[in-house]
Amino acid sequence: MGGWMPPGRDALLRTEVLHESARTRVTRLIFAGRSAIRKEPLGPDAQRRIEHELTMLERLRALPGIAQLLDAPTYPGSIVLEDSGASLAALAKPLAVDELVGLALQLARVVAGMHRRGVMHQDISPTNIVISHDGMPCLVDFALASPLAEIRPEFTHHTEIVGTLAYLAPEQTGRTGRPVDERADLYAFGATLYELATGQPPFGSGDTLRLTHDHLARVPLPPAAANPAIPESLSAIIMHLLEKEPDNRYQTADGVAHDLERLQDTLARPAAAGIHIGEHDFPLRLLPPSRLAGREDEAAELETAFAEMLVAQQETLAR
């Protein structure tokens, strides 16, 4: 955990409530010369939720770009974190291309480090990314985070979907029957970049059922079409992150970072070689395919037999 120790509880100058709902209260604690964030889960399952988030944060201890726990001050029933800065959601959008590419590359490296520690965030969005005082992005809010490979496919009612729906991967809606893995974080990362590039998430925000349908069935307008200032190569990277099928998406944040590095070089030196999307994108571990394959012949035989049965039935009825 972080080693900062304030001069004592009496040094607390004031508090600011940043967010409050039926489930969570987030407060900024302002001390002499330093501030911290206190996150207080509320409700009957508050203790379970705080233990879960603490476990996830412990896995990510000392990892750059991740909100870090503090040893002190201590508040029972709360998590106390470094005050990382202002939320990305508060930035004016769209961002300038150079700023966007630099921020995207930093975030890709943060997500890659998190995944290597065996954690997926499950709620990446502009609200859960803050810009630290040194200009670096930092991921916050690990309440929904999970160890990799612990999520199982199941149907989820639209009122029970967890995460921020405007940025949610299709498989996280519970409508695809497919498992959720780190590639869902990459979709959410793509949706976040889409907003930074165009000013809006891929399908806007608002109605839950419409957003769920759009994530499952609609292809968003490419960022370069929505904002002509966006280079085609950056637009292609974002659209590759937003593929519906996890198998067709980027497989790793490292692969995204590689392409963004090449894009940064191209922007700085127009004569540099072009980008081949996903050329250095290799899975960190063996993942099951998002669609089953290899039974085409058997399926064709069944369809033929079914069609023949219908023809025979119709002939029998015609006699």
C-alpha positions in Angstrom: 0.0 0.0 0.0 1.0 3.6 -0.3 3.3 4.9 2.4 1.9 8.4 2.9 1.1 9.2 6.5 -0.7 12.5 7.2 0.3 14.4 10.4 -2.7 13.0 12.2 -6.5 13.0 12.1 -6.6 16.5 13.4 -4.8 17.6 10.2 -8.0 16.9 8.2 -9.1 20.3 7.0 -12.3 19.5 5.1 -14.1 16.9 3.0 -15.8 17.0 -0.4 -18.5 14.5 -1.4 -17.7 13.5 -5.0 -20.3 10.9 -5.5 -23.2 9.4 -3.5 -25.7 6.7 -4.3 -27.6 4.0 -2.5 -24.5 1.8 -2.8 -21.5 4.0 -2.6 -20.2 7.3 -1.1 -17.0 8.7 -2.4 -15.4 11.6 -0.5 -12.2 13.6 -1.0 -10.3 14.1 2.3 -8.3 17.3 2.2 -5.3 17.5 4.6 -2.6 20.1 4.9 -0.6 19.7 1.7 -2.2 16.4 0.6 -5.6 14.9 -0.3 -6.9 11.3 -0.4 -10.1 9.6 -1.6 -12.3 7.7 0.7 -14.7 5.1 -0.9 -17.4 3.8 1.4 -19.6 1.0 0.1 -23.2 1.2 1.4 -26.0 -1.3 1.8 -26.4 -4.8 3.3 -23.6 -6.3 1.2 -21.1 -3.5 1.8 -18.6 -5.7 3.7 -18.5 -8.3 1.0 -18.0 -5.6 -1.7 -15.2 -3.8 0.2 -13.3 -7.1 0.8 -13.6 -7.9 -2.9 -12.3 -4.6 -4.1 -9.5 -4.7 -1.6 -8.5 -8.1 -2.9 -8.4 -6.8 -6.5 -6.4 -3.7 -5.5 -3.9 -5.8 -3.6 -3.2 -7.8 -6.8 -2.5 -4.5 -8.5 -0.3 -3.0 -5.8 2.5 -0.7 -7.1 1.3 -1.1 -10.7 1.7 2.2 -12.5 -1.6 3.7 -13.7 -3.7 1.9 -11.1 -5.3 3.7 -8.1 -3.2 2.8 -5.0 -4.3 2.0 -1.5 -3.0 4.1 1.3 -1.9 2.8 4.8 -3.4 5.9 6.4 -5.7 7.5 7.2 -7.9 4.5 8.2 -11.6 4.6 8.3 -13.5 1.4 9.2 -15.7 0.1 6.4 -13.9 2.2 3.8 -11.2 2.1 1.2 -8.7 5.0 1.2 -6.9 5.7 -2.0 -4.4 8.2 -3.4 -6.1 11.2 -4.9 -5.2 10.6 -8.5 -6.7 13.7 -10.1 -9.7 14.7 -12.2 -11.9 12.3 -14.2 -11.5 11.9 -17.9 -15.2 12.4 -18.2 -14.7 16.1 -17.3 -12.3 16.8 -20.2 -13.6 18.7 -23.2 -14.1 16.4 -26.2 -13.1 15.5 -28.8 -9.4 15.6 -28.0 -6.7 16.8 -30.3 -5.2 13.9 -32.3 -1.7 14.1 -30.7 -3.2 14.3 -27.2 -5.6 11.4 -27.9 -2.9 9.1 -29.3 -0.6 9.7 -26.4 -3.3 9.2 -23.9 -4.5 6.0 -25.7 -1.0 4.6 -25.7 -0.6 5.2 -22.0 -3.9 3.6 -21.2 -3.2 0.6 -23.4 0.0 0.0 -21.3 -2.0 0.3 -18.1 -4.6 -2.2 -19.2 -1.9 -4.5 -20.4 -0.2 -4.4 -17.0 -3.5 -5.1 -15.2 -4.3 -8.1 -17.4 -0.8 -9.5 -16.8 -1.6 -9.4 -13.1 -4.7 -11.5 -13.8 -7.4 -8.9 -13.3 -10.0 -7.6 -15.7 -11.7 -4.3 -14.7 -15.1 -4.8 -16.3 -16.1 -1.2 -16.2 -13.6 0.9 -18.2 -15.1 4.2 -19.1 -14.2 7.9 -19.0 -15.6 8.2 -15.5 -13.3 5.5 -14.2 -10.2 7.0 -15.7 -8.6 10.0 -14.0 -5.7 12.2 -15.2 -3.1 12.4 -12.4 -1.3 15.6 -11.5 1.7 14.6 -13.8 -0.6 14.1 -16.7 -0.7 10.2 -16.6 -4.0 8.3 -16.8 -5.0 6.2 -13.9 -7.7 3.5 -13.6 -10.0 3.7 -10.6 -13.1 1.9 -9.2 -12.4 -1.9 -9.1 -15.7 -2.8 -7.5 -16.7 -4.9 -10.5 -13.2 -6.2 -11.3 -12.7 -9.9 -11.4 -9.9 -12.4 -11.7 -9.5 -13.6 -15.3 -11.6 -16.7 -16.3 -14.0 -16.4 -13.3 -16.9 -15.1 -15.4 -19.4 -17.6 -16.8 -21.9 -16.9 -19.6 -25.5 -16.5 -18.3 -28.6 -14.5 -19.3 -28.8 -11.2 -17.6 -32.0 -9.1 -17.3 -31.5 -5.6 -18.7 -32.1 -4.2 -15.2 -29.3 -6.3 -13.7 -26.5 -5.6 -16.2 -23.4 -4.4 -14.3 -21.0 -1.9 -15.7 -21.5 1.3 -17.7 -23.8 0.2 -20.6 -22.6 2.8 -23.1 -19.2 1.2 -23.0 -20.1 -2.5 -22.4 -18.9 -5.3 -24.6 -21.7 -7.4 -26.3 -20.8 -10.5 -24.2 -21.2 -8.5 -21.0 -24.9 -8.0 -21.7 -25.6 -11.6 -21.0 -27.3 -12.0 -24.4 -24.6 -13.9 -26.4 -24.1 -16.9 -24.1 -20.4 -16.5 -24.4 -17.9 -16.2 -21.6 -16.4 -12.8 -20.6 -12.7 -12.4 -20.6 -10.1 -9.6 -20.9 -11.2 -8.8 -24.4 -14.3 -7.2 -22.9 -12.1 -4.6 -21.3 -10.6 -4.0 -24.8 -14.1 -3.3 -26.2 -14.8 -0.8 -23.3 -11.4 0.7 -24.0 -12.3 1.2 -27.6 -15.7 2.7 -26.7 -13.8 5.1 -24.4 -11.4 6.1 -27.2 -14.4 6.5 -29.5 -15.8 9.1 -27.2 -12.5 10.9 -26.8 -12.2 11.0 -30.7 -15.8 12.0 -31.5 -17.3 13.5 -28.4 -19.9 10.7 -27.9 -19.8 7.0 -27.0 -20.3 4.7 -30.1 -24.1 4.5 -29.6 -24.7 7.5 -27.4 -26.3 7.0 -24.1 -29.8 6.7 -22.6 -32.3 3.9 -23.2 -31.0 0.6 -21.8 -32.7 -1.8 -24.2 -31.7 0.3 -27.2 -28.0 0.4 -26.1 -28.0 -3.3 -25.5 -29.4 -3.9 -29.0 -26.9 -1.5 -30.6 -23.9 -3.2 -28.9 -25.1 -6.6 -30.1 -26.2 -5.7 -33.7 -25.1 -2.3 -34.9 -21.8 -1.2 -36.3 -20.9 2.4 -35.2 -20.0 5.1 -37.6 -16.2 5.0 -37.9 -14.6 7.8 -35.9 -12.9 9.3 -39.0 -16.4 9.7 -40.5 -17.8 11.3 -37.4 -14.7 13.6 -37.0 -12.6 14.2 -40.1 -9.7 15.3 -38.0 -9.2 11.6 -36.9 -6.6 9.8 -39.0 -7.9 6.7 -40.8 -5.3 4.5 -39.0 -6.5 5.6 -35.6 -10.1 5.1 -36.6 -9.2 1.6 -37.8 -7.6 0.8 -34.4 -10.7 2.0 -32.5 -13.1 0.0 -34.8 -11.0 -3.1 -34.4 -11.4 -2.7 -30.6 -15.1 -2.5 -31.1 -15.6 -5.7 -33.0 -18.7 -7.6 -31.9 -17.0 -11.0 -31.9 -14.2 -11.3 -29.3 -12.2 -13.5 -31.7 -12.3 -10.7 -34.3 -11.2 -8.0 -31.8 -7.8 -7.2 -30.5 -6.7 -10.1 -28.3 -4.4 -8.1 -26.0 -3.8 -4.6 -24.8 -0.1 -5.1 -25.8 -1.3 -5.5 -29.4 -3.2 -2.3 -29.1 -0.1 -0.5 -27.6 2.1 -1.8 -30.4 -0.2 -0.3 -33.1 -0.5 3.0 -31.2 3.3 3.2 -31.0 3.5 2.8 -34.7 0.8 5.4 -35.2 2.6 7.8 -33.0 5.8 7.3 -35.1 3.8 7.8 -38.3 2.3 11.1 -37.0 5.7 12.4 -35.9 7.5 11.1 -39.1 5.0 10.9 -42.1 7.6 8.9 -44.0 7.5 6.1 -41.4 6.1 2.7 -42.4 2.3 2.3 -42.3 0.4 0.3 -39.7 -0.9 -3.2 -40.2 -3.7 -3.5 -37.6 -3.2 -6.4 -35.2 0.1 -7.5 -36.7 1.8 -8.0 -33.3 -1.4 -9.0 -31.4 -0.7 -12.4 -29.8 -2.9 -13.8 -26.9 -1.2 -14.1 -23.5 -3.0 -17.4 -22.9 -5.1 -19.9 -24.8 -8.7 -18.8 -25.0 -11.7 -20.8 -26.2 -13.2 -19.6 -29.5 -16.2 -17.3 -29.1 -18.0 -19.4 -31.7 -17.9 -23.2 -31.9 -16.6 -24.5 -35.2 -15.9 -27.8 -36.9 -19.4 -29.3 -37.2 -20.4 -27.9 -40.6 -20.7 -31.3 -42.3 -22.9 -32.7 -39.5 -25.1 -29.6 -39.5 -25.5 -29.8 -43.3 -26.5 -33.5 -43.0 -29.1 -32.6 -40.3 -30.5 -29.8 -42.5 -30.8 -32.1 -45.5 -32.5 -34.8 -43.5 -34.9 -32.3 -42.0 -35.7 -31.0 -45.5 -36.3 -34.5 -46.9 -38.5 -35.3 -43.9 -40.7 -32.2 -44.7 -41.0 -33.2 -48.4 -42.0 -36.8 -47.4 -44.5 -35.5 -44.9 -46.0 -33.1 -47.5 -46.3 -36.0 -50.1 -48.0 -38.2 -47.6 -50.5 -35.5 -46.7 -51.2 -34.9 -50.5 -52.2 -38.6 -51.1 
